[in-house]
C-alpha cells in the first residue's frame, strides 16, 4: 500500500508515522502525510457551486453534488461528482477511484454522447470539466510520487504555515500530472493546505491555489475541510472558485454507489 493512511493499520509503520506528535520536529514526508489525511473522512456528501471567471470578468456558474467514501484500506477514496446545472453540463458525471499500488481509475459520462469514457493516467493533468482544476487536483496527489522538502515558514492569513516544495520522482509522474513542481503552504495547527502553486513542464508558474473557510467536519477523527477553494491559471488569467455547502460526513454510503452504471443516473 503506497498511499498514506492514519486509519489503516500497518501504513503508519511503512511510512514511519507512529510516534510522530505535534510537538516533535516533522520531516517533509510527515507533514505531507498528515496533510494527505486531514480531510479524508469515512464518507461525505456535499453540494457545490462552481464559478468560472475569465480574464474580462465574465462569470459562468455550475452546480454539482459530490459523494465520497474511503475504501477499506483506509487510504484510497472513491468519488462520484454529478453536475446538475446549467443545461450544457447537466448530467455530466465523474467517477474517480484511487489505487495506492497503481494508476487511479477515472471515468466521465457525457450525456450528449450517452457514453462513458475512461481516462488514462496521462489525462490527469487535463482540465476537470472545463475548470482551472485538473483531474489530478481533484483526485489528489500521491505523496510517494513526489520528493518533498521544507523551503521555509510563512504566515498566511494570520496562521503559521510550512512551505513545502514537491518535485515528481519520475518523468512519468511529471507527464501524467502535467507538472514540473508544486509548492504548498500547509497550516502548522491542522495541516490543511491554504495556498499552493503549480509549475508547468517548462518550470513556469502555471496555477495558484487558495483555500478558505476551513471547518472542523469530524471532531472525533480530527478532520478538516476547506469550504471555499479557488484555482487561478495565471498564464491565461482565468479563475475557478468552488463553494461547498450541506457538507455531511459519516452518513453510511454503500460501496455500490460508486459504479459506472450509476454515472448515467441523474
C-alpha positions in Angstrom: 0.0 0.0 0.0 1.6 3.2 -1.1 -0.8 5.9 -0.4 -1.0 7.0 3.2 -3.3 6.2 6.0 -3.9 7.1 9.6 -6.8 4.8 9.7 -5.1 1.7 8.1 -3.0 -0.3 10.5 0.4 -1.0 9.0 0.6 2.1 6.9 1.9 4.1 9.7 4.7 1.6 10.1 5.6 1.7 6.4 5.9 5.5 6.5 7.5 5.9 9.9 4.4 7.7 11.1 4.0 6.1 14.5 5.2 8.2 17.4 5.1 11.5 15.5 3.3 14.1 17.6 2.5 17.8 17.1 5.3 18.7 19.4 8.1 16.9 17.5 10.1 18.1 14.5 8.4 16.8 11.5 10.0 15.7 8.2 8.6 16.9 4.9 7.1 13.5 4.4 5.5 13.5 7.8 3.9 16.9 7.0 2.6 15.8 3.6 1.3 12.6 5.1 -0.7 14.5 7.7 -1.9 16.9 5.0 -3.0 14.0 2.8 -5.3 12.6 5.5 -6.6 15.8 7.1 -9.8 15.8 5.0 -10.2 12.0 4.4 -13.4 11.1 6.2 -15.2 7.8 6.3 -17.6 9.2 3.7 -19.1 12.5 2.7 -22.0 14.1 0.8 -22.0 17.7 -0.3 -23.3 20.3 -2.8 -21.1 22.7 -4.6 -21.3 25.9 -6.6 -18.6 26.4 -9.2 -17.9 29.9 -10.6 -15.6 30.2 -13.7 -14.3 33.8 -14.3 -12.5 34.7 -17.5 -9.9 37.5 -18.0 -12.6 40.1 -18.7 -14.5 39.2 -15.5 -17.4 37.3 -17.2 -18.8 34.6 -15.0 -20.3 31.2 -15.6 -22.0 29.2 -12.8 -22.2 25.5 -12.4 -23.7 23.4 -9.6 -23.0 19.8 -8.7 -23.3 17.2 -6.0 -20.5 15.1 -4.7 -20.2 11.8 -2.7 -17.1 10.2 -1.4 -16.1 7.1 0.5 -12.9 5.9 2.0 -12.0 2.4 0.8 -11.4 -0.5 3.3 -7.6 0.1 3.2 -8.2 3.5 4.9 -6.1 5.2 2.2 -7.9 5.5 -1.1 -11.1 7.4 -1.8 -13.9 6.8 -4.2 -15.7 9.9 -5.5 -18.7 10.5 -7.7 -19.5 14.0 -8.9 -22.6 14.8 -10.8 -23.3 18.2 -12.4 -26.9 19.4 -12.1 -26.8 22.8 -13.9 -26.7 24.6 -16.2 -28.1 22.8 -19.2 -24.8 22.5 -21.1 -23.2 20.4 -18.4 -26.3 18.9 -16.7 -25.9 15.1 -16.4 -22.1 15.1 -16.8 -20.7 12.9 -14.1 -17.2 11.8 -13.0 -16.3 8.7 -11.1 -12.8 8.6 -9.5 -11.4 5.6 -7.7 -7.9 5.8 -6.2 -5.4 3.0 -6.1 -2.4 3.1 -3.9 -0.5 0.5 -5.8 -1.2 1.7 -9.3 -2.9 4.2 -11.6 -6.2 5.7 -10.4 -9.4 4.9 -12.3 -11.2 7.9 -13.8 -14.4 7.7 -15.8 -16.5 10.6 -17.2 -20.1 10.3 -18.5 -21.1 12.7 -21.3 -24.9 12.8 -21.6 -24.8 14.4 -25.1 -22.9 11.3 -26.3 -24.7 8.9 -23.9 -21.3 7.4 -23.4 -18.9 6.6 -20.5 -15.3 7.4 -21.3 -12.4 6.1 -19.3 -9.4 8.5 -18.8 -5.9 7.1 -18.8 -3.3 8.2 -16.3 -1.8 10.7 -18.7 -5.1 12.6 -18.7 -4.8 13.6 -15.1 -3.3 16.9 -16.0 -6.3 17.7 -18.2 -8.9 20.3 -17.2 -11.7 19.0 -14.9 -14.9 19.7 -16.8 -13.5 22.9 -18.3 -12.4 24.4 -15.0 -9.0 25.6 -13.8 -8.7 22.4 -11.7 -7.1 19.4 -13.3 -8.2 15.8 -12.6 -5.0 15.5 -10.6 -6.0 18.5 -8.4 -9.4 16.9 -7.8 -8.4 13.3 -7.1 -5.3 14.4 -5.1 -1.6 13.8 -5.4 0.1 10.7 -4.0 2.7 11.7 -1.5 5.1 8.9 -2.6 5.0 10.3 -6.2 7.0 13.4 -5.1 10.2 14.3 -3.4 9.4 16.8 -0.7 11.5 19.4 1.1 10.7 22.3 3.5 11.8 25.6 2.0 10.6 27.9 4.7 7.9 29.0 7.1 5.4 31.7 6.3 2.3 33.3 7.8 -0.8 33.1 5.6 -4.0 34.9 6.8 -2.6 35.1 10.3 -1.7 31.4 10.6 1.8 29.9 10.6 2.5 27.5 7.7 5.1 25.2 6.4 6.2 25.9 2.9 6.8 22.6 1.1 8.3 22.1 -2.4 7.4 18.9 -4.1 9.1 17.5 -7.2 8.0 14.5 -9.2 10.0 11.3 -8.6 9.9 10.3 -12.2 9.3 11.6 -15.7 6.1 9.5 -15.8 4.7 11.2 -12.7 5.7 14.6 -14.2 4.0 13.9 -17.5 0.9 12.3 -16.0 0.2 15.3 -13.7 1.5 17.9 -16.2 3.6 19.5 -13.5 7.3 20.2 -13.1 6.9 21.2 -9.4 4.4 22.0 -6.7 4.6 24.3 -3.7 2.2 24.0 -0.7 1.6 26.3 2.2 0.4 23.9 5.0 -1.0 25.2 8.3 1.0 24.0 11.3 -2.0 23.8 13.5 -4.1 21.4 11.5 -2.1 20.5 8.3 -4.6 21.9 5.8 -3.2 23.4 2.6 -4.3 27.1 2.4 -2.2 28.1 -0.6 -0.5 26.3 -3.4 1.5 26.9 -6.6 1.7 24.6 -9.6 4.5 24.9 -12.2 4.2 23.6 -15.7 6.5 21.3 -17.5 8.8 24.1 -18.6 9.1 25.3 -14.9 6.9 28.4 -15.3 4.3 29.3 -12.7 1.0 27.9 -14.0 -1.7 27.9 -11.4 -2.2 29.3 -7.9 -4.5 27.6 -5.4 -6.2 29.2 -2.3 -8.4 27.7 0.4 -10.6 29.4 3.0 -13.5 28.9 5.4 -11.8 25.9 6.8 -14.1 23.9 9.1 -13.9 21.1 11.6 -16.1 18.5 9.9 -15.3 15.4 12.1 -14.1 16.3 15.5 -13.8 12.6 16.7 -11.3 11.9 14.0 -9.7 15.4 13.7 -10.8 16.0 10.1 -11.0 19.4 8.4 -12.4 20.7 5.2 -12.0 24.0 3.3 -15.5 25.1 2.2 -14.1 27.5 -0.4 -11.3 26.7 -2.8 -10.1 28.5 -5.8 -7.6 27.9 -8.6 -6.2 30.7 -10.9 -4.5 29.9 -14.1 -2.1 32.9 -14.1 -0.9 32.2 -17.7 -4.4 32.9 -19.2 -5.8 34.9 -16.3 -8.8 32.6 -15.7 -10.1 31.5 -12.3 -12.4 28.9 -10.8 -14.0 29.2 -7.4 -15.8 26.3 -5.7 -18.0 26.8 -2.6 -19.1 23.6 -0.8 -22.4 23.5 1.2 -24.5 21.0 3.1 -21.3 19.1 3.8 -22.1 15.9 5.8 -19.8 13.2 6.9 -20.1 9.6 8.1 -23.6 9.0 6.6 -23.2 5.4 5.7 -22.8 5.3 1.9 -22.8 1.9 0.2 -19.8 0.9 -1.9 -22.2 0.0 -4.7 -23.0 3.7 -5.2 -19.6 4.1 -6.9 -20.2 2.3 -10.1 -20.0 3.1 -13.8 -23.7 2.3 -14.1 -24.5 5.0 -11.5 -22.6 7.5 -13.6 -25.5 7.6 -16.1 -28.3 8.2 -13.5 -29.4 11.7 -12.7 
